[in-house]
Amino acid sequence: MLRHVIAPSSGWTKAPHTVVRDRRMGSNAKILILYVQGLPDSATDRPLGELARKLDMKGRPYQQAKKQLVEHGYVHEWRTQRDDGLWKTAQLFTNTPLTGAEARTVWARL
């Protein structure tokens, strides 16, 4: 018998059904969403690749997970060239899929 309970407010991450039941994404992509979603605000300024390495997700598995997250609207990236010639990448990670226009609107509000 299944019972539904309300998770405690700390030490848990609530996962939207749209993520858990999405058959288009692999388990690595889903784990990455849940891991990032459960981070405190102070830890969300790190690159996605760095966060994935903390899960021992490297190389091809990380590339595939990120590709799936980008394709399905969970990750959006913008690259700009700084005055010193170096490139800067800004990443927006959401727990609900967004279109490119929606992501730019959210990014502008941050």
PyMOL commands that set and color helices and strands:
alter all, ss='L'
color gray80, all
select helices_A, chain A and resi 17-20+27-37+41-43+48-54+59-71+100-109
alter helices_A, ss='H'
color red, helices_A
select strands_A, chain A and resi 75-81+87-93
alter strands_A, ss='S'
color yellow, strands_A
deselect
rebuild
show_as cartoon
